[in-house]
Amino acid sequence: QAQLVESGGGLVQAGDSLRLSCAAPGRIFSTYYMGWFRQAPGKEREFVAGIGVSGDETQYADSVKGRFTIARDNAKNAAVLQMNSLKSEDTAVYYCAASFSIGEYYTLSSAYDYWGQGTQVTVAS
């Protein structure tokens, strides 16, 4: 089973920034679409951002557009999520995911083949 490992979560104040990283095995990272999801207490897991294999195509949830940026760090086989201007409503467990054939279904968690264990992000208001 491939292993995705997230890092970079923590407790910050509203308006601060955080950078999450998702390390993946090389064979996964080089051929899979990479996505970030989040799940707040009592809520469904929701899509946050995703990036294609080449890095040229990115998708974002409306709630994070203009504040979050997803990118590929090819040297580290990692998908990074730069989160700026954080709000209290961004508080959640953030999960990294990988999909071999995502097509148009990048917002659906069921379309992903591998998941990380999650990292907690808490934004204090």
VEXDREN-2710 file (C-alpha; in Angstrom, 1 decimal):
% VEXDREN-2710
k/r/px/py/pz
1/GLN/0.0/0.0/0.0
2/ALA/1.4/3.4/-1.0
3/GLN/2.0/5.8/1.8
4/LEU/1.3/9.5/1.6
5/VAL/2.6/11.5/4.6
6/GLU/1.4/14.9/5.4
7/SER/3.3/17.5/7.5
8/GLY/3.1/21.2/8.3
9/GLY/-0.1/21.5/10.3
10/GLY/-0.4/23.4/13.5
11/LEU/-2.1/26.2/15.5
12/VAL/-2.1/29.7/14.0
13/GLN/-3.9/33.0/14.4
14/ALA/-6.4/34.2/11.8
15/GLY/-4.6/36.0/9.0
16/ASP/-1.5/33.8/9.4
17/SER/0.0/31.4/6.8
18/LEU/0.8/27.7/6.9
19/ARG/2.4/25.4/4.4
20/LEU/1.4/21.8/4.2
21/SER/3.4/19.1/2.5
22/CYS/2.5/15.7/1.2
23/ALA/5.3/13.3/0.5
24/ALA/4.6/10.4/-1.8
25/PRO/6.5/7.5/-3.2
26/GLY/8.2/8.4/-6.5
27/ARG/6.1/6.1/-8.6
28/ILE/2.9/7.6/-7.3
29/PHE/4.0/11.2/-7.4
30/SER/5.2/11.1/-11.0
31/THR/2.0/9.7/-12.4
32/TYR/-0.9/10.5/-10.1
33/TYR/-3.1/13.5/-9.7
34/MET/-2.6/15.0/-6.2
35/GLY/-5.3/16.5/-4.2
36/TRP/-5.9/18.0/-0.7
37/PHE/-9.1/17.6/1.2
38/ARG/-10.2/18.7/4.6
39/GLN/-12.7/17.6/7.2
40/ALA/-14.0/19.7/10.1
41/PRO/-15.7/18.2/13.1
42/GLY/-19.3/17.2/12.3
43/LYS/-18.8/17.9/8.6
44/GLU/-18.3/16.0/5.4
45/ARG/-14.8/15.7/3.9
46/GLU/-14.5/18.4/1.2
47/PHE/-12.2/19.0/-1.7
48/VAL/-9.7/21.9/-1.2
49/ALA/-7.3/21.9/-4.1
50/GLY/-5.8/19.6/-6.7
51/ILE/-3.0/19.5/-9.2
52/GLY/-2.3/17.5/-12.4
53/VAL/0.7/15.4/-13.1
54/SER/2.5/18.1/-15.1
55/GLY/1.7/20.8/-12.6
56/ASP/0.1/23.0/-15.2
57/GLU/-3.5/22.2/-14.2
58/THR/-4.8/23.2/-10.8
59/GLN/-8.3/23.3/-9.2
60/TYR/-9.5/25.0/-6.1
61/ALA/-12.6/25.1/-4.0
62/ASP/-14.3/28.4/-4.2
63/SER/-13.8/28.9/-0.4
64/VAL/-10.0/28.9/-0.8
65/LYS/-9.5/30.6/-4.2
66/GLY/-7.0/33.4/-4.0
67/ARG/-5.8/32.3/-0.6
68/PHE/-4.4/28.8/-1.1
69/THR/-1.9/27.6/-3.7
70/ILE/-1.1/24.0/-4.6
71/ALA/2.1/23.1/-6.3
72/ARG/4.4/20.2/-7.0
73/ASP/7.9/20.0/-5.5
74/ASN/9.4/17.5/-7.9
75/ALA/12.8/17.4/-6.0
76/LYS/11.0/16.1/-2.9
77/ASN/8.2/14.1/-4.6
78/ALA/5.8/16.3/-2.6
79/ALA/2.6/18.1/-3.2
80/VAL/2.5/21.4/-1.2
81/LEU/-0.4/23.5/-0.1
82/GLN/0.5/27.1/0.7
83/MET/-2.3/28.6/2.8
84/ASN/-2.4/32.3/3.3
85/SER/-4.9/34.6/5.1
86/LEU/-6.2/31.8/7.1
87/LYS/-9.6/32.0/8.7
88/SER/-11.2/30.2/11.6
89/GLU/-13.4/28.3/9.2
90/ASP/-10.3/26.8/7.7
91/THR/-9.9/24.7/10.9
92/ALA/-10.0/21.1/10.0
93/VAL/-7.9/17.9/9.5
94/TYR/-6.3/18.2/6.1
95/TYR/-5.7/15.1/4.0
96/CYS/-3.6/14.4/1.0
97/ALA/-4.8/12.1/-1.7
98/ALA/-3.6/10.6/-5.0
99/SER/-5.6/9.5/-8.0
100/PHE/-4.4/7.6/-11.1
101/SER/-7.3/8.6/-13.3
102/ILE/-9.2/11.6/-11.9
103/GLY/-10.9/13.0/-15.0
104/GLU/-13.5/15.5/-14.0
105/TYR/-14.2/13.9/-10.6
106/TYR/-11.4/15.7/-8.7
107/THR/-13.8/16.9/-6.0
108/LEU/-15.0/13.4/-5.1
109/SER/-13.1/11.6/-2.4
110/SER/-14.2/8.2/-3.9
111/ALA/-12.1/9.0/-7.0
112/TYR/-8.8/8.9/-5.1
113/ASP/-6.8/5.7/-4.7
114/TYR/-4.4/6.6/-1.8
115/TRP/-4.8/8.8/1.3
116/GLY/-2.6/10.2/4.0
117/GLN/-3.4/10.0/7.7
118/GLY/-4.2/13.7/7.9
119/THR/-2.7/16.7/9.7
120/GLN/-4.6/19.1/12.0
121/VAL/-4.8/22.8/11.1
122/THR/-6.4/25.0/13.8
123/VAL/-6.9/28.7/13.2
124/ALA/-7.7/30.8/16.2
125/SER/-9.8/33.9/15.7
END
